[in-house]
Amino acid sequence: MLSSCVLYVKGVDKVLQQSVRPTGNDIEEIVDKYGNMLFKLCLVILCNEYDAEDAVQETLIKYLTKAPTFNDIEHEKAWLITVATNQCKNMRRFHFMHPHVNISNLQLYSKDEENYGLLDLLMKLPNKHKTVLLLYYVEGYKVDEIANILKVSVSATKKRLQRGREIIRDRYRKENE
Amino acid sequence: MDFDKIKDAVNSIEMSKVMKYRVIDNCNSVRKERKTQLNYKRWISIASILAIILSISILIPSVNKGLVSTNFVITAYAINDDGNEFRENLSPEKAIFELSTQERIGVVESVGGGANLVFTNIMLKITGEDIDSIEYTINKGKFIEDVILTNEERADREWILTEKIYIIYGELGSEIYQGIKEIGNTYTLMYNEQDKYEYTLAIPSDAKGMIDDDIIINVNVKYIDGNTEQEDIMVGQEFDAISLKLK
């Protein structure tokens, strides 16, 4: 059970919420809560189911062993996304040194056949563009929040978002010509 | 093109239950294994902190001397594996960019196959008043930049060679490729355009990943009034770490 304590400060009309580092068997709850979200993110970035599983696992182990005290649930989620995207980045660099075979039928993980084309376009984007698009369109973060999560400037985030859209649009147009 | 459909497309991906329970089992077993290792790590950290405090207390006069020698501050920064930014204003004391064996790829990764360069995520930034331009020069190694290439660009071998893009990698079936562009051993940039440059250090090393001795980055700052100042940064290798300090 993920323990969450609520601190009421006497005389102050304010409630401070604080998640503490999980203990015991919290891993099951945290996987229920964030496992799927992290897996989607990692699978789209890495384009490999085994690597995505490893990235999720490594992220959760870091959560269990190194996670700081979070201000709130959003802080916790953002921290997990940051660690997961960095983990993916490192794994891609590692695979650059040790090439691996990508699976081409990634759509196996998608329930809806209509989405295959768009998923394919998204997965073929360069990492930095696809990560920004994922956080913006899927997780609903604002540009400044994404910049904070990815530790890049707001203008760089805007550029990546714009460039990612352009690449997808061009490829979509070419495929439908 | 409706980009909002990206949400539906990605949300249609699901982690299988088999995978989910495998992740839970693996996390539990790895956590148990790491508990004992973590205790060692904690003691090593405490010992390191005590050593740093001791060094500072002994060398405090030289630290102060170093801090006032120029009118600008050099900051080195890199994103650690856990996403936190490690940022340090350089001084005659070593700024250590720690790397554990397992997470070495996180901040510094070496490309095998005889390239003999250690690619780091370490970037430099200068802060000061009335600065016009900055010139960085490294005596061994290169400054590099991660770049994105289209399929057409990748196919243009002549252009790639002209641009000094030597290492290219991409996903299977993708028309977009990522490459590493060699900037060279020196570059100059305007002070107010530093955010536009994301150049990192590639440091020469031997086959075992040990970096060369006597690597120095010279920082030459030119002020608006025409005056110049410079500092040398010494790059060193600690146990599983890269260190930077002012000479």
Interface residues (C-beta under 8 A of the other chain):
Chain A: N25 I27 E28 V31 G35 N36 F39 K40 L43 V44 C47 E53 V56 Q57 L60 I61 K62 L64 T65 K66 W79 T82 V83 T85 N86 Q87 N90 R93 F94 F96 M97 V101 N102 S104 Y109 S110 K111 D112 N115 L118 L119 L122 M123 K124 L125 P126 N127 K128 H129 L133 L134 Y137 V138 I149 K151 S153 S155 R165 I167 I168 R169 R171 Y172
Chain B: M1 F3 D4 K5 I6 K7 D8 A9 V10 N11 S12 I13 E14 M15 M19 K20 R22 V23 I24 N26 C27 N28 V30 R31 R34 L38 I79 D81 D82 G83 E85 E103 I105 G106 E109 S110 V111 G112 G113 I148 Y169 E171 L172 G173 S174 E175 I176 Y177 Q178 D195
